[in-house]
Amino acid sequence: MKDTKSPVRAAAAAAGAILGKGDYADRAIEYGLNESRHWTQAEKSLFVTLTYEVVRWLRLLMEIESCPVARGKYLYAIGVYMTLKGIPLDPEDFPEPFDKGKITERLNILSSERRIIESIPDWLDQMAADELGSTWPGLLSALNKPAPIVLRTNTLKTTQSALAESLKNAGINTIPSTVAEQALLLEEFSNVFTLSLYHNGYFEVQDSGSQMISPFVDAKPGMRVIDACAGTGGKTLHLAALMQNKGRIIALDTAVWKLDVLKQRALRAGINIIETKPIETTKVIKRLAGTADRLLIDAPCSGLGVLRRNPDAKWKMTPSKVQKLIEQQREILASYCRMIKPGGMLIYATCSILPSENRRQIDDFLSTHSEFTFIEDKTIGPDTCNCDGFYMAKMVRG
């Protein structure tokens, strides 16, 4: 028998870590790649694909019975997936053969049951259908398509075309995004984190949809901007580049470790206008009252807009968690909005597809905060462009 370092068995182990132990998908993938550097590029690509796809399609794959599940839940699901896709199975990974005819027959029987064929929890299918109506089936189908690897050009160091050429010289072909000005989509999988271009700060990995939020903030060089839920700083760094590294950005978050990662990323990117502040008490918000020209609240949310990229979210989320997040979003908006100066703008964003986390939150906020005036909002997603699902709204303080 092969050890867990074969791409197939490593994928089963990674899926178990993601769904069984609650690990982040990207970290489980990174761990698997680091532990098996002897793999060929094709083996690395297979490992990444199998890990994400077994997590994405787990419910459907486990509904297809073609042989005993003695080999282990996730390895079994991978065998079904590989059989369906026509990927050869190594007998050392799968000593018992899979019957493609039976698998296909079972698949046809299940095809009319949306919750199974689209591999989604019952509660989530019902909640999304109630909120999104007739648009939900098409959106769900798009959310089940694998996400491309997308890079954001660091314009403080290079240009999109120059980065594309440098990547090509490194053996990586890219396609310019049609929706985000500085985005490049990889034509095929590559572990870009090993490149000197990455370590020297020429690019970050960031979805095209996510790259549309910072330009929406409309922050100008010299402004004072607060990124109130900065996390590890993907949008913070983009804001700094758009501001030409001129002005001041205050990055806030309740997780100190995320701000530490942000500092490392800013150093790599050559950015020096970002100041990090952990939110340890409400005093942090009070001290910043009336100081921001722009306030970005990239609010904690269900993450249901990024299921292409994080398919595990649909298995880890629950109705009660969604409700708690909605309440948290409401509290953050009400508390953090005081940091904006008169004439300044509040930008609220989520990576959710649910109106209850998006426009309904804005309508609710405006009904109790008459000093703010709605300007515009945008909803983007995989059903309209090749990007993850995001919502963004802009308001001005009078």
Secondary structure by P-SEA (a helix, b strand, c coil): ccccccaaaaaaaaaaaaccccccaaaaaaaaaaacccccaaaaaaaaaaaaaaaaaaaaaaacccccccccaaaaaaaaaaaaaccccccccccccccaaaaaaaaaaacccccccccccaaaaaaaaaacccaaaaaaaaaaccccbbbbbccccccaaaaaaaaaaacbbbbbbcccccbbbbccccccccccccccccbbbbcaaaaaccccccccccbbbbcccccccaaaaaaaaaacccbbbbbbcccaaaaaaaaaaaaaaccccbbbbbcccaaaaaaacccccbbbccccccccccccccccccccccaaaaaaaaaaaaaaaacccccccccbbbbbbbccccccccaaaaaaaaaacccccccbbbbbcccccccccbbbbbbbcc
